[in-house]
Amino acid sequence: MYRYDEFDAQIVRDRVNQFRGQVERRLSGEILEDEFKPLRLQNGVYLQLHAYMLRVAIPYGQLNPRQLRQLARIARDYDRGYGHWTTRQNIQFNWVALKDIPDVLDLLADVEMHAIQTSGNCIRNTTTDHYAGAAMDEVMDPRPWCEIIRQWSTFHPEFAFLPRKFKIAVTAAEHDRAAIRVHDIGLHMRERDGVVGFEVHAGGGQGRTPHIAAKIADFVPESALLDYLEAIMRVYNRFGRRDNKYKARIKILVSETGEAEFKQLVEDEFAAQREAEKIVLPQAEIDRIHAYFTPPELAEKPAESAAFERAKAADPAFALWAEANLHPHKVHGYASVTASHKPVGGIAGDATDQQMMVVAHLAEAYGHEDIRVSHAQNLILPHVALDDMYDVYRELDAAGLATANESLISDMIVCPGLDYCNLANARSIPVGQAIALEFASLEDQADIGQLHINISGCINACGHHHVGHIGILGVDRKGEEFYQITFGGRADEKAAIGEIAGPGLRAEDVPSALKRVVERYRALRTEKSERFIDTVERLGTEPFKEALYATD
């Protein structure tokens, strides 16, 4: 992973010292909350329902054990003993006192971390595939280019005050695990005749007006990528609406302008760049950054591990977990491990300080000091030998991190909702807990197979409900919470916005209604390997709407 140079370190320390003075002025009453707001947002600090919240950047979702231990220390000493993994591969601390935030930022700086680019109308933390560098299906490792984009976008003077926040995601695998088509810019790395480049998508997003991004370029060579990104950003910065924040995202600009005209605007801007404006990345700098992402030296092993197979035969719970929570690795004898932060009936994405310490230890002992945060609010150990897998499983299990449910029905994406967020209309967390308890049997979940449920507590869609196989949106009707259900959404290479089923349901009715939907799916699937989303696409949503509203 990338290591700070002296310029990175100085910039972060200077920002912490600057913010320390701003916090002191706020606490003394010298500046009021309205004046403080733009200052705190530049440093990842939000004001939620009950307290300030600090969102910490984890660029492209990668951590090392030292950093994770520091996050555990912050959770223990400055929060209530836990943090919350986000869908942008970051972490949030919900209960840090404002007076302590500068000290927390200093602790982050000690381990090359910060909270820059996690809030405000800027280019946010660049995200990528959480299996990057380990996945069998990637053509190359996308993380070096995520880091180059991070360096280009941080404190970019032209894009510091955009019409609205701006999100970029990168993938290099055919199966899109980075959800690039629901980002403001989505980049898919390709290789043509020995040249590395990017398929470029723009104008994706969720919220109150969800859109799937338009493909605006088939292949932009890596030598021209930053110039092409600048062209997109300049078009958006010039023509993006600033009179209405609900219509200020680039997805609205692409939609209202039209895909063809927007593409032409970008091409014209790109062609108009003068030589003096172009970003010349020295090859030595590209090589320097790539060197930080050199894969670990993994010992050659046979494709099958006798110890692994013996453990599965002896321990059915381990076999169930291995089937659900391991992902194929590009090197024989290894796998990527999901440490599930979705205990059945628990709060999706929460991690205690002790759980963070356990994962940090496992990364050192078995995982080549590499840890990832997934879009689904779990942690990943991307390089674990199959020979060591049973030891890893037992330690995860003892820490409450071995629920065998990765991508299954209880592995839900759930926003904080009305328990924390002052924008929410409804509570998301209790609904997610109740659904998980309805499908508590892990054997039953395994039989159901891959099924993504995403829950948002308001139309801002922080829970990505639009692209859940089953999406759930909390709405308020005259002071009563209802939950609107959608079917058929997906965030992968076949990205689609879910179709609204009909009237919203009361919270207490949602779990049993989804139980009927799942039973209908089981009756209709042609074989066990046919996933829920496949059945929906084959038959349409009508059978599932009928089941949703049927009476027991």
Secondary structure in CASP SS format (residue, H / E / C, confidence):
PFRMAT SS
TARGET T0000
AUTHOR 0000-0000-0000
METHOD secondary structure of the structure
MODEL  1
M C 1.00
Y C 1.00
R C 1.00
Y C 1.00
D C 1.00
E H 1.00
F H 1.00
D H 1.00
A H 1.00
Q H 1.00
I H 1.00
V H 1.00
R H 1.00
D H 1.00
R H 1.00
V H 1.00
N H 1.00
Q H 1.00
F H 1.00
R H 1.00
G H 1.00
Q H 1.00
V H 1.00
E H 1.00
R H 1.00
R H 1.00
L H 1.00
S H 1.00
G C 1.00
E C 1.00
I C 1.00
L C 1.00
E H 1.00
D H 1.00
E H 1.00
F H 1.00
K H 1.00
P H 1.00
L H 1.00
R H 1.00
L H 1.00
Q C 1.00
N C 1.00
G C 1.00
V E 1.00
Y E 1.00
L E 1.00
Q C 1.00
L C 1.00
H C 1.00
A C 1.00
Y E 1.00
M E 1.00
L E 1.00
R E 1.00
V E 1.00
A E 1.00
I C 1.00
P H 1.00
Y H 1.00
G H 1.00
Q E 1.00
L E 1.00
N C 1.00
P H 1.00
R H 1.00
Q H 1.00
L H 1.00
R H 1.00
Q H 1.00
L H 1.00
A H 1.00
R H 1.00
I H 1.00
A H 1.00
R H 1.00
D H 1.00
Y H 1.00
D C 1.00
R C 1.00
G C 1.00
Y E 1.00
G E 1.00
H E 1.00
W E 1.00
T C 1.00
T C 1.00
R C 1.00
Q C 1.00
N C 1.00
I E 1.00
Q E 1.00
F E 1.00
N C 1.00
W C 1.00
V C 1.00
A C 1.00
L H 1.00
K H 1.00
D H 1.00
I H 1.00
P H 1.00
D H 1.00
V H 1.00
L H 1.00
D H 1.00
L H 1.00
L H 1.00
A H 1.00
D H 1.00
V C 1.00
E C 1.00
M C 1.00
H E 1.00
A C 1.00
I C 1.00
Q C 1.00
T C 1.00
S C 1.00
G C 1.00
N C 1.00
C C 1.00
I E 1.00
R C 1.00
N C 1.00
T C 1.00
T E 1.00
T E 1.00
D C 1.00
H C 1.00
Y C 1.00
A C 1.00
G C 1.00
A C 1.00
A E 1.00
M C 1.00
D C 1.00
E E 1.00
V C 1.00
M C 1.00
D C 1.00
P C 1.00
R H 1.00
P H 1.00
W H 1.00
C H 1.00
E H 1.00
I H 1.00
I H 1.00
R H 1.00
Q H 1.00
W H 1.00
S H 1.00
T C 1.00
F C 1.00
H C 1.00
P H 1.00
E H 1.00
F H 1.00
A C 1.00
F C 1.00
L C 1.00
P C 1.00
R C 1.00
K C 1.00
F E 1.00
K C 1.00
I E 1.00
A E 1.00
V E 1.00
T E 1.00
A C 1.00
A E 1.00
E C 1.00
H C 1.00
D C 1.00
R C 1.00
A C 1.00
A C 1.00
I H 1.00
R H 1.00
V H 1.00
H C 1.00
D C 1.00
I E 1.00
G E 1.00
L E 1.00
H E 1.00
M E 1.00
R E 1.00
E E 1.00
R E 1.00
D C 1.00
G C 1.00
V E 1.00
V E 1.00
G E 1.00
F E 1.00
E E 1.00
V E 1.00
H E 1.00
A E 1.00
G C 1.00
G C 1.00
G E 1.00
Q C 1.00
G C 1.00
R C 1.00
T C 1.00
P C 1.00
H E 1.00
I C 1.00
A C 1.00
A E 1.00
K E 1.00
I E 1.00
A E 1.00
D E 1.00
F E 1.00
V E 1.00
P E 1.00
E H 1.00
S H 1.00
A H 1.00
L H 1.00
L H 1.00
D H 1.00
Y H 1.00
L H 1.00
E H 1.00
A H 1.00
I H 1.00
M H 1.00
R H 1.00
V H 1.00
Y H 1.00
N H 1.00
R H 1.00
F H 1.00
G C 1.00
R C 1.00
R C 1.00
D C 1.00
N C 1.00
K H 1.00
Y H 1.00
K H 1.00
A C 1.00
R C 1.00
I H 1.00
K H 1.00
I H 1.00
L H 1.00
V H 1.00
S H 1.00
E H 1.00
T H 1.00
G C 1.00
E H 1.00
A H 1.00
E H 1.00
F H 1.00
K H 1.00
Q H 1.00
L H 1.00
V H 1.00
E H 1.00
D H 1.00
E H 1.00
F H 1.00
A H 1.00
A H 1.00
Q C 1.00
R C 1.00
E H 1.00
A H 1.00
E H 1.00
K C 1.00
I C 1.00
V C 1.00
L C 1.00
P C 1.00
Q H 1.00
A H 1.00
E H 1.00
I H 1.00
D H 1.00
R H 1.00
I H 1.00
H H 1.00
A H 1.00
Y C 1.00
F C 1.00
T C 1.00
P C 1.00
P C 1.00
E C 1.00
L C 1.00
A C 1.00
E C 1.00
K C 1.00
P C 1.00
A C 1.00
E C 1.00
S C 1.00
A H 1.00
A H 1.00
F H 1.00
E H 1.00
R H 1.00
A H 1.00
K H 1.00
A H 1.00
A H 1.00
D C 1.00
P H 1.00
A H 1.00
F H 1.00
A H 1.00
L H 1.00
W H 1.00
A H 1.00
E H 1.00
A H 1.00
N H 1.00
L E 1.00
H E 1.00
P E 1.00
H E 1.00
K C 1.00
V C 1.00
H C 1.00
G C 1.00
Y E 1.00
A E 1.00
S E 1.00
V E 1.00
T E 1.00
A E 1.00
S C 1.00
H C 1.00
K C 1.00
P C 1.00
V C 1.00
G C 1.00
G C 1.00
I C 1.00
A C 1.00
G C 1.00
D E 1.00
A E 1.00
T E 1.00
D H 1.00
Q H 1.00
Q H 1.00
M H 1.00
M H 1.00
V H 1.00
V H 1.00
A H 1.00
H H 1.00
L H 1.00
A H 1.00
E H 1.00
A H 1.00
Y C 1.00
G C 1.00
H C 1.00
E C 1.00
D C 1.00
I E 1.00
R E 1.00
V E 1.00
S C 1.00
H C 1.00
A C 1.00
Q C 1.00
N C 1.00
L E 1.00
I E 1.00
L E 1.00
P E 1.00
H E 1.00
V E 1.00
A E 1.00
L H 1.00
D H 1.00
D H 1.00
M H 1.00
Y H 1.00
D H 1.00
V H 1.00
Y H 1.00
R H 1.00
E H 1.00
L H 1.00
D H 1.00
A H 1.00
A C 1.00
G C 1.00
L C 1.00
A C 1.00
T C 1.00
A C 1.00
N C 1.00
E C 1.00
S C 1.00
L C 1.00
I C 1.00
S C 1.00
D C 1.00
M C 1.00
I E 1.00
V E 1.00
C C 1.00
P C 1.00
G H 1.00
L H 1.00
D H 1.00
Y C 1.00
C C 1.00
N C 1.00
L C 1.00
A C 1.00
N C 1.00
A C 1.00
R C 1.00
S C 1.00
I H 1.00
P H 1.00
V H 1.00
G H 1.00
Q H 1.00
A H 1.00
I H 1.00
A H 1.00
L H 1.00
E H 1.00
F C 1.00
A C 1.00
S C 1.00
L H 1.00
E H 1.00
D H 1.00
Q H 1.00
A H 1.00
D H 1.00
I H 1.00
G C 1.00
Q C 1.00
L C 1.00
H C 1.00
I E 1.00
N E 1.00
I E 1.00
S E 1.00
G C 1.00
C C 1.00
I C 1.00
N C 1.00
A C 1.00
C C 1.00
G C 1.00
H C 1.00
H H 1.00
H H 1.00
V H 1.00
G C 1.00
H C 1.00
I E 1.00
G E 1.00
I E 1.00
L E 1.00
G E 1.00
V E 1.00
D E 1.00
R E 1.00
K C 1.00
G C 1.00
E E 1.00
E E 1.00
F E 1.00
Y E 1.00
Q E 1.00
I E 1.00
T E 1.00
F E 1.00
G C 1.00
G C 1.00
R E 1.00
A C 1.00
D C 1.00
E C 1.00
K C 1.00
A C 1.00
A E 1.00
I C 1.00
G C 1.00
E E 1.00
I E 1.00
A C 1.00
G C 1.00
P C 1.00
G C 1.00
L E 1.00
R E 1.00
A H 1.00
E H 1.00
D H 1.00
V H 1.00
P H 1.00
S H 1.00
A H 1.00
L H 1.00
K H 1.00
R H 1.00
V H 1.00
V H 1.00
E H 1.00
R H 1.00
Y H 1.00
R H 1.00
A H 1.00
L H 1.00
R C 1.00
T C 1.00
E C 1.00
K C 1.00
S C 1.00
E C 1.00
R C 1.00
F H 1.00
I H 1.00
D H 1.00
T H 1.00
V H 1.00
E H 1.00
R H 1.00
L H 1.00
G C 1.00
T C 1.00
E H 1.00
P H 1.00
F H 1.00
K H 1.00
E H 1.00
A H 1.00
L H 1.00
Y H 1.00
A C 1.00
T C 1.00
D C 1.00
END
